[in-house]
Each structure stands twice: as C-alpha cells, then as structure tokens.
C-alpha cells in the first residue's frame, strides 16, 4: 500500500518534471534543433507518466521504459562529460536521471501485481 502510494507520487513528480520541458522546448525550437527534439520526447513521456499514475500496475512497461531510458540517457551524458563533450555541470542531470531510474525500478509493481481498490 505504501509502496503503491510512493510509486504514484514518483510518477506524478517525474511526469510534471518531464512535462515542464515544454517551455524550454519552445525556447530551443529554432536555436538547438537536437535539444528541442529530445525535449519533445520527454514532454510526451511526462504526459503519459501522469496518466500512468492513476493505475501503475497497468503501465508496467511504460514505467520500465522510463527507468531504463533514464539510465541510458544518464550513462551517455556521463561519458560525454568524462570526454569533455559537454560541461561538467551537466553531471547534475546524470544524478537526477539515475535517481529517477532507481526510484522507478525499486517501486515498480511486480508482474501480476494489482493496485488495490482503496489505493486507486
């Protein structure tokens, strides 16, 4: 019960964080096309995470995708920072992405697990 509630809170927080990328998306749209493209994916993912917060057990694959893609994105950023392709300040993003990935993996509903009616 507590784990389900914590997962819903994490899904809403991450969903809002990713959806908040809509403003930078508009700012970078013409200046940095690659950044705008990446942000468009995160904004879309954020919206779907907000929808998934209603019934996390029905959205296990979305939760897993968010976790593992956060690890992948964070890993690429870490390598880029190490090779000095991006600024070291970007390592904050690496930490945030890894925290998101870990939280979602730890809290993800087990296969076949159902959210209780009281928690929904």
C-alpha positions, 0 to 999 in steps of 0.5 A: 500500500505504501509502496503503491502510494510512493510509486504514484507520487514518483510518477506524478513528480517525474511526469510534471518534471518531464512535462515542464520541458515544454517551455524550454522546448519552445525556447530551443525550437529554432536555436538547438534543433537536437535539444528541442527534439529530445525535449519533445520526447520527454514532454510526451513521456511526462504526459503519459507518466501522469496518466500512468499514475492513476493505475501503475500496475497497468503501465508496467512497461511504460514505467520500465521504459522510463527507468531504463531510458533514464539510465541510458540517457544518464550513462551517455551524458556521463561519458560525454562529460568524462570526454569533455563533450559537454560541461561538467555541470551537466553531471547534475542531470546524470544524478537526477536521471539515475535517481529517477531510474532507481526510484522507478525500478525499486517501486515498480509493481511486480508482474501480476501485481494489482493496485488495490481498490482503496489505493486507486 
